[in-house]
């Protein structure tokens, strides 16, 4: 584990393997020096892992009915239709996820029970969809001029709560689950979550999409229920209270107070003091450019290939299945070989989605092949999970909120250009926008070669300890 200045403390030893892509030993027993933070956590780790997996499975069950690449932009197109309005979605998405966590990181870090924040923000995520469902039922599916503005406002509110949820989940995961089992948690929640999610989508979504007057209301109501239940499940976690940090001393200026750690100034200090974090931010920004064009995939298929309606359900199920299947490889790979290598492979692979979308849109039979694009889109959620897990591993546990919020805030910068991207789609072509995205994604993959492997700085386990691999 590295401190924020980027230099490992003297008592940290390199891994036994010396491999450039793996930092733990062949048995996967290496452990970071600051886990667990409380003596009662380790005996309850398996229970917490299963509860966190169940929590995310419920969340995933709702999320499939509001996918950012299919359902949400398709609904907005039914009430608006302009590319620049569709382009507002990634801006609101990323701004909501990135800015509020910066100002809340210190408060979340100071909480004695982090699971309460996780439960609260997950439950609050259900609110905007409950409101949207009620409004749609009230107007009976009629098109109203104020509907796009209301939708975007609720969409923004949801992602404020979602951003606070992500940092809360990262903090809880960092406290309760050891680094070499976080990939296993990803596998459990993603693979096993995809099965009921696909089943519900296959069963419910076609009928709801065939009746637009009430169908979207049913979709969003289902999302609200799943998110609320997911929030309640987080309260079942076993979490001993944290011991409050000692107040900073006047002669220790390097130790920020709780009040200052959540500021923009502290975010800048964090970036300035950690070269590896700056590199990670650039990797995340470049590879995250693929998220900006997420709302435009379904528009490309509709305008060039005439695909809509029932195809939406097929794409949602395909993308969800792909995420689940990829997690079977990504989770164990991350636990055994580290997050740097896994992140690199995922970023390069994510460039396939825009490339195939453009290619299929020009083929005579491209409509029958377009579902393959959504297989590749299943990679992008895993890229974001790898960024979060890598961030957790490059700093001490006390700095998890600050590092996570810093990465999240920096990710917001390119999304300011999202409406411009939507406008360019309207006035130029999908091809220009998608090809530019491919180039930025590939550059992000190349930047991963400059990242450090945090597991080169972990402490070896004490002699005689039981192995702590991902398969236990």
Helices and strands as residue ranges (DSSP letters): G 42-44, H 45-63, G 64-66, H 71-79, H 83-86, H 88-110, H 114-139, H 147-176, G 179-181, H 182-200, I 201-205, H 206-209, H 212-234, G 260-262, H 264-273, H 275-287, H 289-292, H 296-305, H 310-337, H 339-361, H 366-369, H 371-377, H 380-393, G 397-399, H 400-411, G 413-417, H 418-427, H 430-447, G 448-450, G 454-457
